[in-house]
Amino acid sequence: QVQLVESGGGLVQPGGSLRLSCAASGIIFSANYMNWYRQAPGKEREWVAHISTPGLTNYADSVKGRFTISRDNAKNTVYLQMNSLKPEDTAVYYCNTQGGIWGQGTQVTVSS
């Protein structure tokens, strides 16, 4: 059974950092690209970051320079390191891979 499980969300103050993890099972992880998306209350889900199978990365302009996506193929896990967090980063964060596979999401709240 294919499964993506996100973790690492929480409440953080503006300017703080969080690292999200997404553990994959049931797929050949090293052969799959991975994405992070987010959905804020009342808004559509938006793409945040992408990492290809050889590790090339792309970011949405809104997070470029603050977020870093990485992968550990030995652990079947993709990460999203989020620094200099802003209140507008508050959202449920989802990981995604090819074939339309999504995790259940993890809540990130940036507030003082």
N, C-alpha and C positions, 0 to 999 in steps of 0.2 A: 504494500500500500504506500503510495506516494504521500509524503507529509512534509510540510514546512512549519517549524515552530519558532516563533519569535520570543525574545525575552530581553530584559534590560531596561525597559521603560520605567518611568517614574516621574516624580515632581522634582524640578530643579529651578534654581533662581536664574534670572537673566544673567548672561555671561558665563554660566556654568557649562559643564560637559556631561555627556552620557555616552555609553557605548552599547549599541544594540547588537544582538546576536540573532542569527537565524540558522537553526540546525535542520538539515535536510536528511530525509531517509526515503528509500524506495526508488532512488534515481542514481544514475552514474554522475555524481556531483561534478567531477572534473570535466565532464563533457557538456555541462550546462552553463549558459550565461545566467547571471542573477541580477535582479533589480530590487531597489527599495522604492516604495511609493508611500504617500501619506494622504490622509483625509482629515481635514479640519471640520469642525461642526458647521453644518449648513453649506459646505463646499464640496465640489467634486474631487474625486481622488486624483492626485497629481503625481507624476513621476519625479523622483528625487535623484537617483543615482543608478549607474549600470556598471557592471564589471563583466568583461568577456572571459572566455575560457582561458586565454593566455594571460589574463590579468590587466587588460587595457580598461581604463575607466573614463566615464563621462558623468557630468553633474548638471543639474538644473542651475540656472544662473542665480537663483535665490539662495543656494547653499554653497556655491563654488567658493573655495578658500576657507570654508568653515567645517565642512563635512568631508570625511574620507571613507570610501568603501574599500574593503579588502576581503580576501577569501583565504581559507585554510583548507585545501583539498584533503589533507590527511584527517581533518576533523569533520569534513562535510559541512562546513559552517561558513557563512558570510557575515561580515560585520559592518556596522556603520558607526564610525567614531564621529560624534557631534560636539563641536566646540563653539564657544562664543554664542551660546543659544539665546534666541530672542523669543518674546512672547508669541510672535507669529509663527514660530516653529511648533506650537502646540497642535497636536494631531494624533490620530492613531496611525502608527507606522506598520506597513506590511512589506514582507518580502514576496518575491514573485520569480518564477522561472518559466522557461519555455513550456508550451503545452497548456498555458492558462492556469498554472498551479499557483495558489495563493496560500499564505499562512493566515492565522486567525487575527493577527495584529497585536501590537503592544502600545499602550497609551503613553504618550510623552506630554507632560504639562510643564510649561515654562512660566513661572509666576513668582512674584515676590510676596 
